[in-house]
Amino acid sequence: MAVNNVPGNSVLKLALHVGDSATGSPVLRSRSLNGIKPAAADQDLFDVATALAGLQQYPLNGITRVDNSALISA
Amino acid sequence: MATNTKTLRMVFRNQAGKNVTISLDSPRSDVTPAEIEAAMDLVIARNIFTSSGGDLVSKQDIRIIDSTTDDLYDPA
C-alpha cells in the first residue's frame, strides 16, 4: 500500500553555551522555536537563528532543524 | 536565595490580527531596542514562522521582563 509523506511544521532549536561544568565539558541550554514552515529555506532559518541568538547573553553553540512529517496511507 | 532572570518578549501580529509571542531568556544586558527591532524585522522578512492565524506580518510590542525569585524553603 502506498504511503503519502505529508510535511508538518518544523522546529528550530538553538543550543546556547551557558558555561562549563566542573569537568570542563560545555553546558548547553536549548531553546526550541515551534511553528517553522516545512518549506522554509535553510539559509533563512540560519539567518533568523543567528539574529535571535545575537540578542542573548550566551554564545550560540549550534542550530538544529527538526523536520516532521506524517505518514498517511494513500 | 534570590535569583534574577530576564526574559525578552517579542510580540508579533499575524495575518488574523492576533498576537504571537517569541520569548528568549537572558537577553544581553546591553541589547538596544534598535537591535531587537532589526531582528524582528528579519523574522518578518524571512517569513519562516507560521501560526494558527497565518504568517507574522508586523511588530506589535517588545518587552524585557525582569523577575526576581526568592526561594524561601529548601528541604535539607
Backbone of each chain as nested JSON, in Angstrom:
{
  "chains": [
    {"id": "A", "residues": [
      {"number": 1, "name": "MET", "atoms": {"N": [0.843, -1.194, 0.0], "CA": [0.0, 0.0, 0.0], "C": [0.88, 1.247, 0.0]}},
      {"number": 2, "name": "ALA", "atoms": {"N": [0.522, 2.18, -0.83], "CA": [1.308, 3.417, -0.935], "C": [1.087, 4.298, 0.291]}},
      {"number": 3, "name": "VAL", "atoms": {"N": [2.111, 5.043, 0.607], "CA": [2.038, 5.922, 1.765], "C": [2.414, 7.33, 1.324]}},
      {"number": 4, "name": "ASN", "atoms": {"N": [1.629, 8.293, 1.764], "CA": [1.971, 9.69, 1.473], "C": [2.739, 10.288, 2.63]}},
      {"number": 5, "name": "ASN", "atoms": {"N": [3.758, 11.059, 2.296], "CA": [4.542, 11.771, 3.31], "C": [4.081, 13.225, 3.317]}},
      {"number": 6, "name": "VAL", "atoms": {"N": [3.38, 13.597, 4.399], "CA": [2.836, 14.954, 4.482], "C": [3.66, 15.763, 5.48]}},
      {"number": 7, "name": "PRO", "atoms": {"N": [4.4, 16.78, 4.994], "CA": [5.245, 17.543, 5.91], "C": [4.423, 18.311, 6.943]}},
      {"number": 8, "name": "GLY", "atoms": {"N": [4.856, 18.256, 8.179], "CA": [4.236, 19.058, 9.241], "C": [5.183, 20.164, 9.63]}},
      {"number": 9, "name": "ASN", "atoms": {"N": [4.775, 20.983, 10.59], "CA": [5.619, 22.103, 10.987], "C": [6.942, 21.631, 11.569]}},
      {"number": 10, "name": "SER", "atoms": {"N": [8.007, 22.34, 11.219], "CA": [9.338, 22.019, 11.715], "C": [9.607, 22.757, 13.016]}},
      {"number": 11, "name": "VAL", "atoms": {"N": [10.697, 22.385, 13.657], "CA": [11.131, 23.036, 14.888], "C": [12.569, 23.514, 14.683]}},
      {"number": 12, "name": "LEU", "atoms": {"N": [12.835, 24.735, 15.129], "CA": [14.184, 25.288, 15.053], "C": [14.748, 25.316, 16.466]}},
      {"number": 13, "name": "LYS", "atoms": {"N": [15.888, 24.654, 16.665], "CA": [16.467, 24.59, 18.005], "C": [17.782, 25.345, 18.069]}},
      {"number": 14, "name": "LEU", "atoms": {"N": [17.87, 26.215, 19.075], "CA": [19.118, 26.93, 19.298], "C": [19.787, 26.312, 20.513]}},
      {"number": 15, "name": "ALA", "atoms": {"N": [21.031, 25.93, 20.389], "CA": [21.8, 25.455, 21.542], "C": [22.714, 26.582, 21.987]}},
      {"number": 16, "name": "LEU", "atoms": {"N": [22.532, 27.031, 23.229], "CA": [23.339, 28.127, 23.754], "C": [24.341, 27.59, 24.756]}},
      {"number": 17, "name": "HIS", "atoms": {"N": [25.53, 28.147, 24.672], "CA": [26.614, 27.715, 25.547], "C": [26.564, 28.575, 26.808]}},
      {"number": 18, "name": "VAL", "atoms": {"N": [26.023, 28.046, 27.904], "CA": [25.816, 28.863, 29.103], "C": [26.972, 28.768, 30.095]}},
      {"number": 19, "name": "GLY", "atoms": {"N": [27.906, 27.878, 29.875], "CA": [29.039, 27.777, 30.787], "C": [29.719, 26.433, 30.642]}},
      {"number": 20, "name": "ASP", "atoms": {"N": [30.612, 26.16, 31.558], "CA": [31.308, 24.888, 31.529], "C": [31.098, 24.174, 32.859]}},
      {"number": 21, "name": "SER", "atoms": {"N": [30.996, 22.858, 32.795], "CA": [30.828, 22.097, 34.023], "C": [32.172, 21.994, 34.746]}},
      {"number": 22, "name": "ALA", "atoms": {"N": [32.132, 21.426, 35.949], "CA": [33.351, 21.297, 36.756], "C": [34.406, 20.481, 36.028]}},
      {"number": 23, "name": "THR", "atoms": {"N": [33.962, 19.554, 35.189], "CA": [34.917, 18.714, 34.47], "C": [35.34, 19.328, 33.136]}},
      {"number": 24, "name": "GLY", "atoms": {"N": [34.832, 20.525, 32.851], "CA": [35.292, 21.215, 31.655], "C": [34.451, 20.998, 30.417]}},
      {"number": 25, "name": "SER", "atoms": {"N": [33.417, 20.181, 30.523], "CA": [32.58, 19.989, 29.343], "C": [31.557, 21.119, 29.263]}},
      {"number": 26, "name": "PRO", "atoms": {"N": [31.18, 21.503, 28.066], "CA": [30.278, 22.636, 27.924], "C": [28.877, 22.329, 28.448]}},
      {"number": 27, "name": "VAL", "atoms": {"N": [28.258, 23.332, 29.058], "CA": [26.862, 23.207, 29.491], "C": [26.023, 23.97, 28.476]}},
      {"number": 28, "name": "LEU", "atoms": {"N": [25.106, 23.265, 27.847], "CA": [24.299, 23.866, 26.802], "C": [22.856, 23.999, 27.269]}},
      {"number": 29, "name": "ARG", "atoms": {"N": [22.228, 25.067, 26.825], "CA": [20.802, 25.206, 27.084], "C": [20.118, 25.307, 25.728]}},
      {"number": 30, "name": "SER", "atoms": {"N": [19.045, 24.562, 25.591], "CA": [18.394, 24.509, 24.298], "C": [17.097, 25.309, 24.297]}},
      {"number": 31, "name": "ARG", "atoms": {"N": [16.855, 26.03, 23.215], "CA": [15.612, 26.79, 23.078], "C": [14.966, 26.354, 21.774]}},
      {"number": 32, "name": "SER", "atoms": {"N": [13.751, 25.843, 21.881], "CA": [13.037, 25.392, 20.684], "C": [12.059, 26.447, 20.211]}},
      {"number": 33, "name": "LEU", "atoms": {"N": [12.091, 26.724, 18.933], "CA": [11.114, 27.638, 18.336], "C": [10.211, 26.808, 17.441]}},
      {"number": 34, "name": "ASN", "atoms": {"N": [8.941, 26.771, 17.814], "CA": [7.987, 25.939, 17.081], "C": [7.319, 26.727, 15.959]}},
      {"number": 35, "name": "GLY", "atoms": {"N": [6.575, 26.017, 15.148], "CA": [5.8, 26.666, 14.096], "C": [6.635, 27.141, 12.935]}},
      {"number": 36, "name": "ILE", "atoms": {"N": [7.698, 26.378, 12.609], "CA": [8.515, 26.72, 11.444], "C": [7.905, 26.055, 10.214]}},
      {"number": 37, "name": "LYS", "atoms": {"N": [7.782, 26.831, 9.147], "CA": [7.209, 26.265, 7.924], "C": [8.133, 25.187, 7.375]}},
      {"number": 38, "name": "PRO", "atoms": {"N": [7.563, 24.038, 6.986], "CA": [8.415, 22.966, 6.441], "C": [9.158, 23.417, 5.186]}},
      {"number": 39, "name": "ALA", "atoms": {"N": [8.578, 24.369, 4.453], "CA": [9.198, 24.797, 3.194], "C": [10.257, 25.88, 3.398]}},
      {"number": 40, "name": "ALA", "atoms": {"N": [10.458, 26.328, 4.643], "CA": [11.419, 27.406, 4.881], "C": [12.815, 26.983, 4.435]}},
      {"number": 41, "name": "ALA", "atoms": {"N": [13.545, 27.93, 3.841], "CA": [14.895, 27.634, 3.348], "C": [15.881, 27.565, 4.517]}},
      {"number": 42, "name": "ASP", "atoms": {"N": [16.855, 26.672, 4.391], "CA": [17.869, 26.512, 5.438], "C": [18.581, 27.831, 5.729]}},
      {"number": 43, "name": "GLN", "atoms": {"N": [18.875, 28.569, 4.649], "CA": [19.592, 29.84, 4.826], "C": [18.775, 30.813, 5.684]}},
      {"number": 44, "name": "ASP", "atoms": {"N": [17.457, 30.856, 5.441], "CA": [16.597, 31.752, 6.211], "C": [16.56, 31.332, 7.675]}},
      {"number": 45, "name": "LEU", "atoms": {"N": [16.478, 30.027, 7.935], "CA": [16.467, 29.541, 9.319], "C": [17.776, 29.919, 10.005]}},
      {"number": 46, "name": "PHE", "atoms": {"N": [18.855, 29.723, 9.29], "CA": [20.176, 30.029, 9.851], "C": [20.279, 31.515, 10.204]}},
      {"number": 47, "name": "ASP", "atoms": {"N": [19.85, 32.375, 9.267], "CA": [19.969, 33.821, 9.483], "C": [19.101, 34.275, 10.658]}},
      {"number": 48, "name": "VAL", "atoms": {"N": [17.883, 33.757, 10.743], "CA": [16.989, 34.156, 11.838], "C": [17.535, 33.634, 13.171]}},
      {"number": 49, "name": "ALA", "atoms": {"N": [18.002, 32.385, 13.174], "CA": [18.545, 31.808, 14.408], "C": [19.745, 32.624, 14.889]}},
      {"number": 50, "name": "THR", "atoms": {"N": [20.597, 33.025, 13.95], "CA": [21.773, 33.806, 14.308], "C": [21.367, 35.173, 14.857]}},
      {"number": 51, "name": "ALA", "atoms": {"N": [20.371, 35.791, 14.232], "CA": [19.918, 37.115, 14.671], "C": [19.303, 37.039, 16.067]}},
      {"number": 52, "name": "LEU", "atoms": {"N": [18.473, 36.015, 16.299], "CA": [17.832, 35.892, 17.614], "C": [18.873, 35.584, 18.686]}},
      {"number": 53, "name": "ALA", "atoms": {"N": [19.807, 34.7, 18.358], "CA": [20.838, 34.34, 19.333], "C": [21.704, 35.555, 19.655]}},
      {"number": 54, "name": "GLY", "atoms": {"N": [21.848, 36.469, 18.674], "CA": [22.659, 37.657, 18.876], "C": [22.088, 38.606, 19.924]}},
      {"number": 55, "name": "LEU", "atoms": {"N": [20.798, 38.448, 20.245], "CA": [20.172, 39.292, 21.27], "C": [20.435, 38.759, 22.661]}},
      {"number": 56, "name": "GLN", "atoms": {"N": [20.952, 37.531, 22.725], "CA": [21.091, 36.873, 24.018], "C": [22.5, 36.971, 24.554]}},
      {"number": 57, "name": "GLN", "atoms": {"N": [22.559, 36.732, 25.839], "CA": [23.807, 36.877, 26.563], "C": [24.8, 35.767, 26.225]}},
      {"number": 58, "name": "TYR", "atoms": {"N": [24.286, 34.572, 25.961], "CA": [25.173, 33.423, 25.796], "C": [25.475, 33.161, 24.323]}},
      {"number": 59, "name": "PRO", "atoms": {"N": [26.688, 32.704, 24.02], "CA": [27.027, 32.438, 22.617], "C": [26.283, 31.213, 22.07]}},
      {"number": 60, "name": "LEU", "atoms": {"N": [26.046, 31.28, 20.779], "CA": [25.329, 30.204, 20.094], "C": [26.276, 29.05, 19.837]}},
      {"number": 61, "name": "ASN", "atoms": {"N": [25.863, 27.848, 20.229], "CA": [26.715, 26.678, 20.054], "C": [26.315, 25.871, 18.824]}},
      {"number": 62, "name": "GLY", "atoms": {"N": [25.049, 25.898, 18.49], "CA": [24.62, 25.131, 17.33], "C": [23.166, 25.408, 17.003]}},
      {"number": 63, "name": "ILE", "atoms": {"N": [22.828, 25.14, 15.761], "CA": [21.451, 25.328, 15.293], "C": [20.983, 23.99, 14.737]}},
      {"number": 64, "name": "THR", "atoms": {"N": [19.802, 23.553, 15.162], "CA": [19.266, 22.291, 14.674], "C": [17.912, 22.527, 14.03]}},
      {"number": 65, "name": "ARG", "atoms": {"N": [17.72, 21.898, 12.892], "CA": [16.412, 21.935, 12.252], "C": [15.794, 20.56, 12.39]}},
      {"number": 66, "name": "VAL", "atoms": {"N": [14.597, 20.515, 12.966], "CA": [13.908, 19.235, 13.137], "C": [12.678, 19.254, 12.244]}},
      {"number": 67, "name": "ASP", "atoms": {"N": [12.709, 18.437, 11.206], "CA": [11.565, 18.37, 10.295], "C": [10.658, 17.219, 10.697]}},
      {"number": 68, "name": "ASN", "atoms": {"N": [9.378, 17.449, 10.595], "CA": [8.402, 16.412, 10.931], "C": [7.556, 16.12, 9.707]}},
      {"number": 69, "name": "SER", "atoms": {"N": [7.144, 14.866, 9.594], "CA": [6.151, 14.602, 8.567], "C": [5.259, 13.455, 8.999]}},
      {"number": 70, "name": "ALA", "atoms": {"N": [4.042, 13.538, 8.569], "CA": [3.072, 12.495, 8.886], "C": [3.046, 11.493, 7.736]}},
      {"number": 71, "name": "LEU", "atoms": {"N": [2.941, 10.206, 8.08], "CA": [2.818, 9.167, 7.055], "C": [1.358, 8.743, 7.0]}},
      {"number": 72, "name": "ILE", "atoms": {"N": [0.742, 8.946, 5.862], "CA": [-0.686, 8.671, 5.735], "C": [-0.874, 7.734, 4.551]}},
      {"number": 73, "name": "SER", "atoms": {"N": [-1.626, 6.676, 4.764], "CA": [-1.814, 5.727, 3.677], "C": [-2.672, 6.353, 2.581]}},
      {"number": 74, "name": "ALA", "atoms": {"N": [-2.247, 6.158, 1.351], "CA": [-2.924, 6.807, 0.228], "C": [-4.22, 6.073, -0.104]}}
    ]},
    {"id": "B", "residues": [
      {"number": 1, "name": "MET", "atoms": {"N": [17.502, 31.731, 48.492], "CA": [18.413, 32.553, 47.718], "C": [17.639, 33.231, 46.585]}},
      {"number": 2, "name": "ALA", "atoms": {"N": [17.859, 34.507, 46.437], "CA": [17.138, 35.223, 45.377], "C": [17.851, 35.023, 44.04]}},
      {"number": 3, "name": "THR", "atoms": {"N": [17.1, 34.624, 43.056], "CA": [17.664, 34.527, 41.716], "C": [16.917, 35.493, 40.807]}},
      {"number": 4, "name": "ASN", "atoms": {"N": [17.661, 36.03, 39.867], "CA": [17.115, 37.049, 38.988], "C": [17.162, 36.55, 37.542]}},
      {"number": 5, "name": "THR", "atoms": {"N": [16.037, 36.592, 36.867], "CA": [16.035, 36.185, 35.465], "C": [15.399, 37.271, 34.611]}},
      {"number": 6, "name": "LYS", "atoms": {"N": [15.901, 37.38, 33.399], "CA": [15.319, 38.327, 32.454], "C": [14.814, 37.566, 31.243]}},
      {"number": 7, "name": "THR", "atoms": {"N": [13.707, 38.027, 30.732], "CA": [13.133, 37.426, 29.537], "C": [12.812, 38.525, 28.54]}},
      {"number": 8, "name": "LEU", "atoms": {"N": [13.229, 38.283, 27.308], "CA": [12.891, 39.207, 26.224], "C": [11.646, 38.671, 25.532]}},
      {"number": 9, "name": "ARG", "atoms": {"N": [10.619, 39.506, 25.454], "CA": [9.371, 39.061, 24.845], "C": [9.106, 39.9, 23.602]}},
      {"number": 10, "name": "MET", "atoms": {"N": [9.129, 39.249, 22.448], "CA": [8.882, 39.941, 21.186], "C": [7.502, 39.55, 20.7]}},
      {"number": 11, "name": "VAL", "atoms": {"N": [6.641, 40.532, 20.565], "CA": [5.263, 40.235, 20.171], "C": [5.051, 40.675, 18.728]}},
      {"number": 12, "name": "PHE", "atoms": {"N": [4.572, 39.736, 17.927], "CA": [4.266, 39.993, 16.523], "C": [2.756, 39.926, 16.33]}},
      {"number": 13, "name": "ARG", "atoms": {"N": [2.303, 40.481, 15.212], "CA": [0.899, 40.33, 14.867], "C": [0.84, 39.459, 13.616]}},
      {"number": 14, "name": "ASN", "atoms": {"N": [-0.113, 38.531, 13.583], "CA": [-0.207, 37.651, 12.411], "C": [-1.331, 38.109, 11.485]}},
      {"number": 15, "name": "GLN", "atoms": {"N": [-1.505, 37.352, 10.398], "CA": [-2.478, 37.757, 9.379], "C": [-3.89, 37.867, 9.938]}},
      {"number": 16, "name": "ALA", "atoms": {"N": [-4.182, 37.078, 10.972], "CA": [-5.52, 37.111, 11.55], "C": [-5.666, 38.253, 12.565]}},
      {"number": 17, "name": "GLY", "atoms": {"N": [-4.594, 39.05, 12.749], "CA": [-4.667, 40.154, 13.688], "C": [-4.454, 39.74, 15.128]}},
      {"number": 18, "name": "LYS", "atoms": {"N": [-3.977, 38.504, 15.334], "CA": [-3.719, 38.031, 16.704], "C": [-2.239, 38.197, 17.041]}},
      {"number": 19, "name": "ASN", "atoms": {"N": [-1.962, 38.261, 18.311], "CA": [-0.576, 38.404, 18.748], "C": [0.124, 37.05, 18.839]}},
      {"number": 20, "name": "VAL", "atoms": {"N": [1.37, 37.032, 18.422], "CA": [2.2, 35.836, 18.534], "C": [3.488, 36.26, 19.231]}},
      {"number": 21, "name": "THR", "atoms": {"N": [3.835, 35.574, 20.303], "CA": [4.991, 35.973, 21.097], "C": [6.155, 35.018, 20.903]}},
      {"number": 22, "name": "ILE", "atoms": {"N": [7.343, 35.565, 20.735], "CA": [8.561, 34.76, 20.77], "C": [9.367, 35.254, 21.965]}},
      {"number": 23, "name": "SER", "atoms": {"N": [9.643, 34.372, 22.913], "CA": [10.38, 34.757, 24.111], "C": [11.778, 34.173, 24.083]}},
      {"number": 24, "name": "LEU", "atoms": {"N": [12.723, 34.951, 24.554], "CA": [14.092, 34.461, 24.691], "C": [14.563, 34.767, 26.103]}},
      {"number": 25, "name": "ASP", "atoms": {"N": [15.24, 33.814, 26.707], "CA": [15.795, 34.03, 28.042], "C": [17.119, 34.774, 27.954]}},
      {"number": 26, "name": "SER", "atoms": {"N": [17.49, 35.385, 29.052], "CA": [18.802, 36.013, 29.206], "C": [19.197, 36.889, 28.028]}},
      {"number": 27, "name": "PRO", "atoms": {"N": [18.438, 37.948, 27.757], "CA": [18.914, 38.877, 26.73], "C": [20.19, 39.569, 27.217]}},
      {"number": 28, "name": "ARG", "atoms": {"N": [21.032, 39.994, 26.278], "CA": [22.251, 40.711, 26.648], "C": [21.877, 41.959, 27.422]}},
      {"number": 29, "name": "SER", "atoms": {"N": [22.704, 42.327, 28.397], "CA": [22.376, 43.492, 29.215], "C": [22.5, 44.783, 28.408]}},
      {"number": 30, "name": "ASP", "atoms": {"N": [23.29, 44.746, 27.329], "CA": [23.483, 45.972, 26.548], "C": [22.713, 45.947, 25.221]}},
      {"number": 31, "name": "VAL", "atoms": {"N": [21.699, 45.075, 25.161], "CA": [20.954, 44.972, 23.91], "C": [20.128, 46.256, 23.724]}},
      {"number": 32, "name": "THR", "atoms": {"N": [20.081, 46.758, 22.482], "CA": [19.359, 48.01, 22.242], "C": [18.017, 47.72, 21.567]}},
      {"number": 33, "name": "PRO", "atoms": {"N": [17.036, 48.612, 21.778], "CA": [15.746, 48.432, 21.113], "C": [15.905, 48.34, 19.601]}},
      {"number": 34, "name": "ALA", "atoms": {"N": [16.846, 49.101, 19.027], "CA": [17.038, 49.066, 17.576], "C": [17.483, 47.685, 17.108]}},
      {"number": 35, "name": "GLU", "atoms": {"N": [18.364, 47.041, 17.901], "CA": [18.83, 45.69, 17.551], "C": [17.675, 44.695, 17.562]}},
      {"number": 36, "name": "ILE", "atoms": {"N": [16.84, 44.811, 18.609], "CA": [15.716, 43.885, 18.73], "C": [14.744, 44.087, 17.575]}},
      {"number": 37, "name": "GLU", "atoms": {"N": [14.497, 45.374, 17.247], "CA": [13.602, 45.653, 16.122], "C": [14.157, 45.093, 14.83]}},
      {"number": 38, "name": "ALA", "atoms": {"N": [15.488, 45.202, 14.646], "CA": [16.109, 44.685, 13.429], "C": [15.923, 43.175, 13.339]}},
      {"number": 39, "name": "ALA", "atoms": {"N": [16.089, 42.474, 14.485], "CA": [15.92, 41.021, 14.488], "C": [14.461, 40.659, 14.187]}},
      {"number": 40, "name": "MET", "atoms": {"N": [13.525, 41.442, 14.736], "CA": [12.103, 41.18, 14.474], "C": [11.767, 41.428, 13.006]}},
      {"number": 41, "name": "ASP", "atoms": {"N": [12.356, 42.485, 12.432], "CA": [12.13, 42.759, 11.013], "C": [12.642, 41.609, 10.149]}},
      {"number": 42, "name": "LEU", "atoms": {"N": [13.79, 41.031, 10.577], "CA": [14.346, 39.896, 9.829], "C": [13.4, 38.693, 9.917]}},
      {"number": 43, "name": "VAL", "atoms": {"N": [12.853, 38.464, 11.126], "CA": [11.907, 37.355, 11.307], "C": [10.72, 37.519, 10.364]}},
      {"number": 44, "name": "ILE", "atoms": {"N": [10.222, 38.761, 10.264], "CA": [9.063, 39.01, 9.394], "C": [9.46, 38.862, 7.923]}},
      {"number": 45, "name": "ALA", "atoms": {"N": [10.648, 39.416, 7.563], "CA": [11.079, 39.392, 6.169], "C": [11.319, 37.966, 5.679]}},
      {"number": 46, "name": "ARG", "atoms": {"N": [11.948, 37.118, 6.518], "CA": [12.265, 35.764, 6.074], "C": [11.041, 34.856, 6.132]}},
      {"number": 47, "name": "ASN", "atoms": {"N": [10.061, 35.253, 6.944], "CA": [8.765, 34.582, 6.921], "C": [8.864, 33.065, 7.117]}},
      {"number": 48, "name": "ILE", "atoms": {"N": [9.626, 32.639, 8.118], "CA": [9.789, 31.2, 8.347], "C": [8.8, 30.666, 9.366]}},
      {"number": 49, "name": "PHE", "atoms": {"N": [8.151, 31.563, 10.121], "CA": [7.234, 31.104, 11.154], "C": [5.805, 31.103, 10.641]}},
      {"number": 50, "name": "THR", "atoms": {"N": [5.053, 30.152, 11.11], "CA": [3.633, 30.188, 10.851], "C": [2.932, 30.058, 12.196]}},
      {"number": 51, "name": "SER", "atoms": {"N": [1.666, 30.392, 12.242], "CA": [0.914, 30.306, 13.489], "C": [-0.512, 29.932, 13.123]}},
      {"number": 52, "name": "SER", "atoms": {"N": [-1.342, 29.743, 14.136], "CA": [-2.718, 29.344, 13.837], "C": [-3.451, 30.449, 13.065]}},
      {"number": 53, "name": "GLY", "atoms": {"N": [-2.934, 31.672, 13.14], "CA": [-3.568, 32.77, 12.405], "C": [-2.754, 33.218, 11.206]}},
      {"number": 54, "name": "GLY", "atoms": {"N": [-1.893, 32.336, 10.673], "CA": [-1.143, 32.67, 9.465], "C": [0.242, 33.231, 9.748]}},
      {"number": 55, "name": "ASP", "atoms": {"N": [0.804, 33.876, 8.726], "CA": [2.169, 34.408, 8.815], "C": [2.243, 35.577, 9.797]}},
      {"number": 56, "name": "LEU", "atoms": {"N": [3.467, 35.835, 10.263], "CA": [3.699, 37.017, 11.09], "C": [3.872, 38.206, 10.151]}},
      {"number": 57, "name": "VAL", "atoms": {"N": [3.121, 39.262, 10.393], "CA": [3.147, 40.374, 9.443], "C": [3.669, 41.685, 10.014]}},
      {"number": 58, "name": "SER", "atoms": {"N": [3.582, 41.902, 11.314], "CA": [4.075, 43.179, 11.832], "C": [4.538, 43.054, 13.279]}},
      {"number": 59, "name": "LYS", "atoms": {"N": [5.3, 44.067, 13.703], "CA": [5.774, 44.099, 15.089], "C": [4.691, 44.729, 15.954]}},
      {"number": 60, "name": "GLN", "atoms": {"N": [4.514, 44.184, 17.134], "CA": [3.461, 44.694, 17.996], "C": [4.019, 45.276, 19.306]}},
      {"number": 61, "name": "ASP", "atoms": {"N": [5.008, 44.592, 19.872], "CA": [5.464, 45.009, 21.192], "C": [6.822, 44.37, 21.486]}},
      {"number": 62, "name": "ILE", "atoms": {"N": [7.636, 45.064, 22.267], "CA": [8.898, 44.486, 22.752], "C": [8.966, 44.758, 24.241]}},
      {"number": 63, "name": "ARG", "atoms": {"N": [9.183, 43.705, 25.016], "CA": [9.326, 43.894, 26.453], "C": [10.499, 43.093, 26.966]}},
      {"number": 64, "name": "ILE", "atoms": {"N": [11.178, 43.643, 27.954], "CA": [12.141, 42.85, 28.711], "C": [11.586, 42.753, 30.116]}},
      {"number": 65, "name": "ILE", "atoms": {"N": [11.32, 41.534, 30.545], "CA": [10.702, 41.316, 31.843], "C": [11.761, 40.818, 32.809]}},
      {"number": 66, "name": "ASP", "atoms": {"N": [11.882, 41.543, 33.907], "CA": [12.905, 41.258, 34.896], "C": [12.201, 40.668, 36.102]}},
      {"number": 67, "name": "SER", "atoms": {"N": [12.517, 39.432, 36.448], "CA": [11.826, 38.865, 37.599], "C": [12.811, 38.331, 38.623]}},
      {"number": 68, "name": "THR", "atoms": {"N": [12.466, 38.527, 39.854], "CA": [13.289, 38.051, 40.958], "C": [12.514, 36.979, 41.702]}},
      {"number": 69, "name": "THR", "atoms": {"N": [13.173, 35.848, 41.93], "CA": [12.542, 34.759, 42.651], "C": [13.268, 34.554, 43.965]}},
      {"number": 70, "name": "ASP", "atoms": {"N": [12.509, 34.586, 45.052], "CA": [13.071, 34.298, 46.36], "C": [12.711, 32.873, 46.743]}},
      {"number": 71, "name": "ASP", "atoms": {"N": [13.692, 32.016, 46.775], "CA": [13.434, 30.635, 47.17], "C": [13.582, 30.555, 48.689]}},
      {"number": 72, "name": "LEU", "atoms": {"N": [12.451, 30.444, 49.389], "CA": [12.465, 30.591, 50.844], "C": [12.587, 29.27, 51.588]}},
      {"number": 73, "name": "TYR", "atoms": {"N": [12.405, 28.191, 50.909], "CA": [12.488, 26.921, 51.619], "C": [13.145, 25.863, 50.746]}},
      {"number": 74, "name": "ASP", "atoms": {"N": [14.136, 25.213, 51.282], "CA": [14.743, 24.074, 50.604], "C": [14.805, 22.934, 51.593]}},
      {"number": 75, "name": "PRO", "atoms": {"N": [14.24, 21.782, 51.262], "CA": [14.344, 20.66, 52.193], "C": [15.808, 20.29, 52.417]}},
      {"number": 76, "name": "ALA", "atoms": {"N": [16.143, 19.989, 53.656], "CA": [17.538, 19.701, 53.998], "C": [17.984, 18.39, 53.374]}}
    ]}
  ]
}
